[in-house]
Amino acid sequence: MAAEGYEGVLVYFGCAGWLKRVYNKVEHEMIETVKMTKSVGRDSRRIIHSIKVALAITLASFFYYFKPLYDSFGASAIWAIITVIVVFEFSVGATIGKGLNRMIATILGGALGFGTHYLANLCGDKGQPLILGALVFVVAAIATFMRFFPSMKARYDYGLLIFILTFSMVAVSSYRDDEVLKLASDRFLTIVIGSFIAVSICIFVCPIWIGNDLHDQLVNNVENLATFLQEFGAQYFRSSQGVEQVNKASMHKYKTILTSKQSEESMANLARWEPGPRKFGFRHPWKQYLNISSSTRECAYRVRVLDVYLENNDQIQIESQFKEEFLRMCNESAKALKEVAMAIKKMAPPALASAHIERAKATTEHLSSLLANHRFVGLEMIPTATLVSLLIDLLCCIEKVADCTRELGCVANLRRGESLGAVVPAADQDLIHV
C-alpha cells in the first residue's frame, strides 16, 4: 500500500509539473503575441489596410448574394472575389499596377486563346489538338522567356503570368467547351469589376502613396548621413567632454542605406503607376529619385569605410591643428547634406549646398598643405593622411548627391512651369524627358 501511495504522489507531482510547464509556455506565447500585435499595429496604416481589404471583399461578394448579379455571371462571379484578394496591395501604386496588369493580360490572353481556338477549328478534328498543343507550347515559352527581361520583370511580371494563365485556360478548355467566348468574356468582366473595386477603395479610402514613402525615405537617408558626420566629428575630433554627448544610435542609422537598393527600386517601379498627390501625375521624375538613391548609397559605403577604419584604430593620436580642420570639414559636409535633404523635401535645387561643399573643399586643401609642411615625416602621420584621403573621397560623393538633387530640382521646376503653361527655355527642354 505504501508503494502504491508513493507512486500516486509521483504521478501527481509529475502531472502537476507538466501542467505548469504547459501553462508557462502558453503564457509566454500569449505575451509574445500581444507584443507582436502592438509592434505591427504601431503603424495605423496596416490596420486601415486590413479594413479596406475586408470592405473590398465584402463588396465583391455581392455577386453571390444578389441573384440578378449571380444569374448574369454564374460561377464566373468568383473571379471578382479572387481578383480583389490578389490585386489589393498595401499601396496605391502596387494595387493599380496589379489591377492594370491583370485586366490587360486577361484581354490579351483571352483574345489570343479565342483566336487559337478559331484557328485550330479550321484544321478539323484530327488537326485541332495538334495545333492547340503547338500554339500553347510556343506562346507559353515566349511569354515565360519575356519574364526574364529586367524591364518586363520590374513592371509586367505579374501581367505576363496572368497572360499565360488566361491564354492556357481559354485555349485548352476550348477543345471540350464550345462556349469559350462566353467563358472568356464573363471572366474578363468579373476581373474588371474586381479590379475596379480594389483600385477605387485603395485610392479613395485613406490612400497610401508609395511615392510619398520613397520621397520621405530619400530625405531620411540624406539626413542620416548628415547626422553621422556631425556625431562623427564630435566623437573623434572634440574634447572628451564632447564625446560623452554623442548619440551612437542615431550616428549609425546610416547603415540602413547600405541595403536599401532593392526596396527603393521596387518602390520607384510601383510609384510610376500612381497618379500621385504631387504636381506631375504620372510624369513624376522617379528616375532622378533613383539617381539620388544610388549616389546616397555610394556615400553611405564611404561613410562605412570611414567608420570601420576609426573603430579599428580608436587609439589614433591626431594633433589639435588637424582636429580643428577635420571638425570643420565634417560640419561643413553635414550642413551640405542637410541642405540637400531640405531640397529633396521641397523638390528644389539645393541653393546653399554648394557653398558648404566649397568650404569643405578648401578645408581639405588646407589639410593637405598642413600634411605636406608638417615637421614630422614618417609612420606617425599615416593615420592622419589616411583620414584626409577618406574624407576627400567622401566629399566627392557628397558633391555627387548634391548634383543629382540639383538635377531633380531643375526637372521639377521645368515641369511645374510646363504644367502652368510657362515658356521653357530651349536649352532645358531635354531635361523634361529624362
Solvent accessible surface area in square Angstrom, and as a share of the most:
residue,aa,sasa,rsa
1,M,192,0.86
2,A,90,0.69
3,A,67,0.52
4,E,118,0.53
5,G,41,0.40
6,Y,138,0.53
7,E,104,0.47
8,G,39,0.38
9,V,74,0.43
10,L,96,0.48
11,V,95,0.55
12,Y,144,0.55
13,F,130,0.54
14,G,43,0.41
15,C,70,0.42
16,A,42,0.33
17,G,24,0.23
18,W,138,0.49
19,L,104,0.52
20,K,133,0.56
21,R,153,0.56
22,V,58,0.33
23,Y,141,0.54
24,N,71,0.36
25,K,141,0.60
26,V,75,0.43
27,E,73,0.33
28,H,101,0.45
29,E,92,0.41
30,M,124,0.55
31,I,84,0.43
32,E,75,0.34
33,T,83,0.48
34,V,79,0.46
35,K,118,0.50
36,M,125,0.56
37,T,89,0.52
38,K,139,0.59
39,S,50,0.32
40,V,68,0.39
41,G,26,0.25
42,R,186,0.68
43,D,43,0.22
44,S,66,0.43
45,R,84,0.31
46,R,110,0.40
47,I,92,0.46
48,I,57,0.29
49,H,35,0.15
50,S,69,0.45
51,I,112,0.57
52,K,2,0.01
53,V,33,0.19
54,A,57,0.44
55,L,76,0.38
56,A,0,0.00
57,I,54,0.27
58,T,67,0.39
59,L,68,0.34
60,A,0,0.00
61,S,12,0.08
62,F,71,0.29
63,F,12,0.05
64,Y,91,0.34
65,Y,148,0.56
66,F,108,0.45
67,K,143,0.61
68,P,99,0.62
69,L,70,0.35
70,Y,79,0.30
71,D,90,0.46
72,S,70,0.45
73,F,30,0.12
74,G,22,0.21
75,A,77,0.59
76,S,18,0.11
77,A,0,0.00
78,I,68,0.34
79,W,50,0.18
80,A,0,0.00
81,I,26,0.13
82,I,59,0.30
83,T,0,0.00
84,V,0,0.00
85,I,98,0.50
86,V,50,0.29
87,V,0,0.00
88,F,13,0.05
89,E,56,0.25
90,F,66,0.27
91,S,4,0.03
92,V,0,0.00
93,G,0,0.00
94,A,12,0.09
95,T,0,0.00
96,I,16,0.08
97,G,4,0.04
98,K,54,0.23
99,G,0,0.00
100,L,65,0.33
101,N,12,0.06
102,R,7,0.02
103,M,40,0.18
104,I,95,0.48
105,A,5,0.04
106,T,4,0.02
107,I,83,0.42
108,L,100,0.50
109,G,0,0.00
110,G,8,0.08
111,A,66,0.51
112,L,76,0.38
113,G,0,0.00
114,F,71,0.30
115,G,34,0.33
116,T,7,0.04
117,H,20,0.09
118,Y,134,0.51
119,L,86,0.43
120,A,0,0.00
121,N,70,0.36
122,L,120,0.60
123,C,62,0.37
124,G,35,0.34
125,D,126,0.65
126,K,183,0.77
127,G,17,0.16
128,Q,20,0.09
129,P,56,0.35
130,L,132,0.66
131,I,52,0.26
132,L,11,0.05
133,G,42,0.40
134,A,53,0.41
135,L,48,0.24
136,V,31,0.18
137,F,149,0.62
138,V,71,0.41
139,V,24,0.14
140,A,26,0.20
141,A,50,0.39
142,I,99,0.50
143,A,4,0.03
144,T,58,0.34
145,F,130,0.54
146,M,68,0.30
147,R,57,0.21
148,F,152,0.63
149,F,96,0.40
150,P,113,0.71
151,S,78,0.51
152,M,48,0.21
153,K,109,0.46
154,A,50,0.39
155,R,68,0.25
156,Y,85,0.32
157,D,31,0.16
158,Y,42,0.16
159,G,7,0.07
160,L,18,0.09
161,L,82,0.41
162,I,8,0.04
163,F,30,0.12
164,I,31,0.15
165,L,77,0.38
166,T,2,0.01
167,F,1,0.00
168,S,29,0.19
169,M,70,0.31
170,V,3,0.02
171,A,0,0.00
172,V,90,0.52
173,S,39,0.25
174,S,2,0.01
175,Y,85,0.32
176,R,208,0.76
177,D,57,0.29
178,D,130,0.67
179,E,114,0.51
180,V,2,0.01
181,L,107,0.53
182,K,110,0.47
183,L,58,0.29
184,A,15,0.12
185,S,45,0.29
186,D,17,0.09
187,R,7,0.03
188,F,55,0.23
189,L,83,0.41
190,T,0,0.00
191,I,0,0.00
192,V,43,0.25
193,I,55,0.28
194,G,0,0.00
195,S,0,0.00
196,F,141,0.59
197,I,24,0.12
198,A,0,0.00
199,V,31,0.18
200,S,25,0.16
201,I,13,0.07
202,C,1,0.00
203,I,37,0.19
204,F,163,0.68
205,V,56,0.32
206,C,71,0.42
207,P,52,0.33
208,I,9,0.05
209,W,40,0.14
210,I,22,0.11
211,G,3,0.03
212,N,44,0.22
213,D,39,0.20
214,L,1,0.00
215,H,6,0.03
216,D,76,0.39
217,Q,51,0.23
218,L,1,0.00
219,V,6,0.04
220,N,76,0.39
221,N,9,0.05
222,V,1,0.00
223,E,63,0.28
224,N,27,0.14
225,L,0,0.00
226,A,1,0.00
227,T,36,0.21
228,F,0,0.00
229,L,1,0.01
230,Q,70,0.31
231,E,35,0.16
232,F,0,0.00
233,G,0,0.00
234,A,10,0.08
235,Q,33,0.15
236,Y,47,0.18
237,F,7,0.03
238,R,114,0.42
239,S,69,0.44
240,S,78,0.50
241,Q,126,0.56
242,G,12,0.12
243,V,57,0.33
244,E,150,0.67
245,Q,151,0.67
246,V,20,0.11
247,N,79,0.41
248,K,111,0.47
249,A,81,0.62
250,S,21,0.13
251,M,1,0.01
252,H,46,0.21
253,K,108,0.46
254,Y,0,0.00
255,K,78,0.33
256,T,90,0.53
257,I,2,0.01
258,L,34,0.17
259,T,118,0.69
260,S,8,0.05
261,K,107,0.46
262,Q,150,0.67
263,S,54,0.35
264,E,2,0.01
265,E,70,0.31
266,S,53,0.34
267,M,25,0.11
268,A,0,0.00
269,N,29,0.15
270,L,51,0.25
271,A,0,0.00
272,R,70,0.26
273,W,31,0.11
274,E,4,0.02
275,P,45,0.28
276,G,25,0.24
277,P,79,0.50
278,R,74,0.27
279,K,147,0.62
280,F,16,0.07
281,G,26,0.25
282,F,131,0.54
283,R,111,0.41
284,H,12,0.06
285,P,3,0.02
286,W,17,0.06
287,K,105,0.44
288,Q,1,0.00
289,Y,0,0.00
290,L,44,0.22
291,N,51,0.26
292,I,0,0.00
293,S,3,0.02
294,S,46,0.30
295,S,3,0.02
296,T,1,0.01
297,R,21,0.08
298,E,52,0.23
299,C,0,0.00
300,A,0,0.00
301,Y,105,0.40
302,R,83,0.30
303,V,1,0.00
304,R,73,0.27
305,V,81,0.47
306,L,1,0.00
307,D,1,0.01
308,V,50,0.29
309,Y,46,0.17
310,L,3,0.02
311,E,86,0.39
312,N,110,0.56
313,N,56,0.29
314,D,97,0.50
315,Q,142,0.63
316,I,34,0.17
317,Q,157,0.70
318,I,21,0.11
319,E,61,0.27
320,S,80,0.52
321,Q,69,0.31
322,F,1,0.01
323,K,63,0.27
324,E,108,0.48
325,E,15,0.07
326,F,0,0.00
327,L,36,0.18
328,R,112,0.41
329,M,3,0.01
330,C,1,0.01
331,N,43,0.22
332,E,20,0.09
333,S,4,0.02
334,A,0,0.00
335,K,94,0.40
336,A,0,0.00
337,L,0,0.00
338,K,91,0.38
339,E,49,0.22
340,V,0,0.00
341,A,2,0.01
342,M,87,0.39
343,A,7,0.05
344,I,0,0.00
345,K,100,0.42
346,K,130,0.55
347,M,10,0.04
348,A,33,0.26
349,P,49,0.31
350,P,5,0.03
351,A,89,0.69
352,L,102,0.51
353,A,0,0.00
354,S,48,0.31
355,A,43,0.34
356,H,26,0.12
357,I,5,0.02
358,E,99,0.44
359,R,121,0.44
360,A,0,0.00
361,K,64,0.27
362,A,57,0.44
363,T,7,0.04
364,T,10,0.06
365,E,120,0.54
366,H,86,0.39
367,L,0,0.00
368,S,49,0.31
369,S,47,0.30
370,L,40,0.20
371,L,41,0.20
372,A,84,0.65
373,N,123,0.63
374,H,17,0.08
375,R,181,0.66
376,F,89,0.37
377,V,139,0.80
378,G,36,0.35
379,L,144,0.72
380,E,101,0.45
381,M,24,0.11
382,I,93,0.47
383,P,37,0.23
384,T,4,0.02
385,A,43,0.33
386,T,43,0.25
387,L,0,0.00
388,V,6,0.04
389,S,68,0.44
390,L,36,0.18
391,L,3,0.01
392,I,68,0.35
393,D,57,0.30
394,L,3,0.02
395,L,8,0.04
396,C,77,0.46
397,C,8,0.05
398,I,0,0.00
399,E,53,0.24
400,K,92,0.39
401,V,0,0.00
402,A,1,0.00
403,D,71,0.37
404,C,19,0.11
405,T,1,0.00
406,R,73,0.26
407,E,58,0.26
408,L,1,0.00
409,G,0,0.00
410,C,48,0.29
411,V,0,0.00
412,A,0,0.00
413,N,68,0.35
414,L,20,0.10
415,R,16,0.06
416,R,55,0.20
417,G,16,0.15
418,E,71,0.32
419,S,79,0.51
420,L,152,0.76
421,G,66,0.64
422,A,56,0.44
423,V,146,0.84
424,V,19,0.11
425,P,78,0.49
426,A,88,0.68
427,A,90,0.70
428,D,51,0.26
429,Q,87,0.39
430,D,99,0.51
431,L,46,0.23
432,I,7,0.04
433,H,152,0.68
434,V,57,0.33
